[in-house]
Amino acid sequence: MALAGIGALSLRIVFLPLVFLVSQWGETKQIGLSHYWGFTGPISFFLVLMFLDYSLYAWHWLNHKVPFLWRFHNVHHVDLDMDVSTASRFHFGELIISSLFRSGQVLLFGVSPQTLIVYEVLTTLSTQFHHSNIRLPMTFEKQLNKFFVTPRMHGIHHSIVREETDSNYSTIFSFWDRLHASLKINVPQEEITIGVASYRDQKEITFLQSLLLPFKKQRAWKLPDGTVPKRE
């Protein structure tokens, strides 16, 4: 909880304001694809929003596939009980690297400060929603999940089963996972164990231990008894 609180605070008072300054500078210099293409108004907003969310899908995928990035992103996943606080549980290293990526997004797409604010609000609301332990009626969730990331969908992403962790990378719109065949939804919620297989002891994921985690030798994806969790 402490890491989540500090992460949320530092994101809002340090990292996001820096990205906002980059956006202001890029807008002044007319840098980015939206300026090059000459799109304005609602069309520009819609296209930039799609580009931002899609590139964030790609960034999330990279955080799972690139060992250096996973060292930091792992801190987010070792939480043993996923709830809304998990949405802010990020290592400072990941926040710094992510801010550099966000700045690149802003300059590449020519994101205006106004669009950036709207996108960050939508991203924050979405991540808090799908990290929450809200249980929606199944019929409603299935319909909602056709377009948006839901708690059930993202809960699968936080499973100790590696094949499930390596799925459901989307942040706002779920169709990126459908596009890249990385969507998993047919996993019963009651059968999901949250966390990372090799970190099952609460003492190993305290605030201090979580800060040190990226700099320690990374463990194989196995439970303490040496078995690899799988879905039957």
C-alpha positions in Angstrom: 0.0 0.0 0.0 2.9 2.4 0.8 4.5 1.8 -2.6 1.2 2.4 -4.3 0.6 5.7 -2.4 4.0 7.0 -3.1 3.9 5.9 -6.7 0.5 7.6 -7.2 1.8 10.8 -5.6 5.1 11.0 -7.5 3.3 10.2 -10.8 1.0 13.2 -10.3 3.4 15.8 -8.9 6.6 14.8 -10.8 6.3 12.5 -13.8 3.1 13.6 -15.5 3.9 17.3 -15.1 7.2 16.6 -16.9 5.3 14.9 -19.8 2.9 17.8 -19.9 5.8 20.2 -20.3 7.0 18.1 -23.2 3.6 18.3 -24.7 3.5 22.1 -24.4 6.9 22.3 -26.0 5.9 20.0 -28.9 2.7 22.0 -29.5 4.7 25.2 -29.7 7.1 23.7 -32.2 4.3 21.9 -34.1 6.1 18.5 -33.7 4.3 15.3 -34.4 2.2 13.3 -36.9 -1.0 15.1 -36.1 0.6 18.4 -37.2 2.2 16.8 -40.2 -1.1 15.3 -41.4 -2.9 18.5 -40.7 -5.7 16.9 -38.6 -7.6 19.2 -36.3 -10.6 19.1 -33.9 -12.4 15.9 -33.1 -10.7 13.9 -35.9 -7.3 14.7 -34.5 -8.4 14.0 -30.9 -9.9 10.6 -31.9 -6.8 9.5 -33.9 -4.3 10.6 -31.3 -6.4 8.8 -28.6 -6.3 5.6 -30.6 -2.5 5.9 -31.2 -1.8 6.6 -27.6 -3.8 3.6 -26.4 -2.4 1.3 -29.0 1.2 2.3 -28.3 0.6 1.8 -24.6 -0.5 -1.7 -25.4 2.8 -2.2 -27.2 4.7 -0.7 -24.3 3.0 -3.0 -21.8 3.8 -6.0 -24.0 7.5 -4.9 -24.0 7.5 -4.6 -20.3 6.7 -8.3 -20.2 9.0 -9.4 -22.9 12.2 -7.4 -22.3 14.0 -8.7 -19.3 15.4 -5.3 -18.2 11.9 -3.8 -18.3 10.3 -6.8 -16.6 12.7 -6.3 -13.6 10.8 -3.1 -12.8 7.3 -4.1 -14.0 7.5 -7.3 -11.9 7.1 -5.1 -8.8 3.6 -4.3 -10.1 2.7 -7.9 -10.5 4.0 -9.4 -7.2 1.1 -7.9 -5.3 -0.8 -10.8 -3.7 -4.2 -9.2 -3.6 -5.2 -7.1 -6.6 -7.4 -4.1 -5.8 -7.5 -0.5 -6.8 -4.2 0.3 -5.0 -2.5 -2.1 -7.4 -3.2 0.4 -10.2 -0.6 2.7 -8.6 1.9 0.0 -7.4 4.9 0.8 -9.6 8.6 0.9 -9.0 10.2 4.4 -9.3 12.4 2.9 -12.1 9.4 2.0 -14.1 7.8 5.4 -13.6 11.0 7.1 -14.9 11.4 4.8 -17.9 7.6 5.1 -18.6 7.8 8.9 -18.5 10.5 8.8 -21.2 8.2 6.6 -23.3 5.2 8.8 -22.7 7.3 11.8 -23.7 8.2 10.0 -26.9 4.5 9.2 -27.5 3.6 12.9 -27.1 6.3 14.1 -29.5 5.7 11.4 -32.1 1.9 11.9 -32.3 1.9 15.6 -31.6 -0.3 15.3 -28.6 -1.7 18.7 -27.4 -1.7 19.4 -23.7 -5.5 19.3 -23.7 -5.6 15.9 -25.3 -2.9 14.6 -23.0 -5.0 15.7 -19.9 -8.1 13.9 -21.3 -6.1 10.8 -22.1 -4.4 10.6 -18.7 -7.7 11.0 -16.9 -9.2 8.2 -19.1 -6.1 6.0 -18.4 -6.3 6.6 -14.7 -10.0 5.8 -14.5 -9.6 2.7 -16.6 -6.6 1.3 -14.7 -8.3 1.9 -11.3 -11.5 0.3 -12.7 -9.9 -2.8 -14.1 -7.5 -3.3 -11.1 -10.5 -3.1 -8.7 -12.1 -6.2 -7.2 -15.5 -5.1 -8.5 -17.5 -8.1 -9.7 -19.8 -7.1 -12.5 -22.7 -9.3 -13.7 -21.3 -11.8 -16.2 -23.7 -10.8 -19.0 -22.9 -7.1 -18.6 -19.1 -7.7 -18.3 -19.0 -9.8 -21.5 -20.7 -7.0 -23.5 -18.5 -4.3 -21.9 -15.4 -6.4 -22.6 -16.0 -6.3 -26.3 -14.8 -2.8 -26.3 -13.2 -2.0 -22.9 -10.8 -3.7 -20.4 -12.8 -5.0 -17.4 -11.8 -6.3 -14.0 -12.3 -9.9 -14.9 -10.2 -9.5 -18.1 -7.3 -7.8 -16.3 -7.5 -10.1 -13.3 -6.4 -12.9 -15.7 -3.4 -10.8 -16.6 -2.4 -10.8 -12.9 -2.6 -14.6 -12.6 0.4 -16.7 -11.4 -0.1 -18.9 -14.5 2.6 -17.5 -16.9 0.5 -18.0 -20.1 -2.3 -15.9 -18.5 0.1 -13.2 -17.3 1.4 -12.9 -20.8 -2.1 -11.9 -22.1 -4.6 -9.0 -21.9 -2.1 -6.1 -22.2 -4.7 -3.4 -23.2 -5.3 -0.4 -21.0 -8.5 1.3 -22.2 -9.8 -0.5 -25.3 -9.7 -4.3 -25.3 -9.7 -4.7 -29.1 -5.9 -4.4 -29.2 -5.7 -7.8 -27.6 -8.2 -9.1 -30.0 -6.2 -7.7 -32.9 -2.9 -9.4 -31.7 -4.5 -12.6 -30.4 -3.3 -11.9 -26.9 -6.8 -11.9 -25.4 -7.8 -14.5 -22.7 -11.2 -14.3 -21.1 -12.4 -17.8 -20.6 -10.7 -18.3 -17.2 -13.1 -18.7 -14.2 -12.4 -15.8 -11.8 -12.6 -18.0 -8.7 -9.7 -20.2 -10.1 -7.3 -17.3 -10.5 -4.5 -16.9 -8.0 -3.1 -13.3 -8.1 0.6 -12.6 -8.1 3.9 -14.0 -9.5 4.6 -17.7 -8.9 8.1 -17.2 -7.5 7.0 -14.5 -4.9 4.4 -15.9 -2.6 5.7 -14.7 0.7 4.4 -11.3 1.9 7.8 -10.7 3.6 9.5 -10.7 0.2 7.3 -7.9 -1.2 7.3 -5.3 1.5 8.0 -1.7 0.6 11.8 -2.0 1.0 12.0 -5.4 -0.6 9.9 -4.2 -3.6 12.3 -1.3 -4.1 15.3 -3.7 -4.2 13.6 -6.3 -6.3 14.7 -5.1 -9.8 18.3 -5.2 -8.6 18.3 -8.8 -7.4 18.7 -12.0 -9.3 15.5 -12.7 -11.1 13.8 -16.0 -10.2 12.4 -18.6 -12.5 8.6 -18.6 -12.8 8.1 -21.4 -10.3 6.2 -21.8 -7.1 8.3 -22.2 -3.8 7.9 -26.0 -4.1 9.5 -25.9 -7.6 6.3 -26.6 -9.6 5.2 -24.5 -12.5 1.6 -23.3 -12.2 -0.6 -24.3 -15.1 -4.2 -24.2 -16.0 -5.8 -27.6 -16.5 
